[in-house]
C-alpha cells in the first residue's frame, strides 16, 4: 500500500489532478464492506496533511465499524456536470481504492479532531483512477501500486 506522498512521487501529474478535484469537492462517497460482505456507501470528507490522505468518522458510525472490521475501501469524487452539450468540459471524476488504517494515538487524534471517541483513518492506496472526456473519447488514467500509470482511450 502507498501513502499519498508515495503516490505523488510515482504519478505526479495524476496526483495533482486527483488532489485538485478532491479539494474542489468537499463531499465524497466512501464504499465499505458490511459484516455480511455486502457493500455500503456513505458520505465522507477527506483532508491532506503531512503527505497523507485522511478521513474521519463520528463515534459509533457504521462506516467506522465497517473499516475497523475490514479496512478495504473505495472513494469516489464526483464533479459538476459538463456545461452545455460538449462533454469534454467535464472535469471528470476520481476513484481511489485501498485501505483505511485507524489511528488511535491520542496526540494525533487531538491534533485532528476535538471530539472524543470520533475515529480517524489514514488512507493507504492501491489504485487511483481519473476518468474524463476528451474530444469524442472517454479517457481513463489509472495508477496501480507496482504498475504505474496507464491510459486507456475509448471512442
Helices and strands as residue ranges (DSSP letters): H 4-10, H 12-24, E 28-33, E 39-44, E 46-49, E 52-57, H 62-69, E 72-77, G 87-89, E 93-102, H 106-112, E 119-134, E 137-144, E 148-154
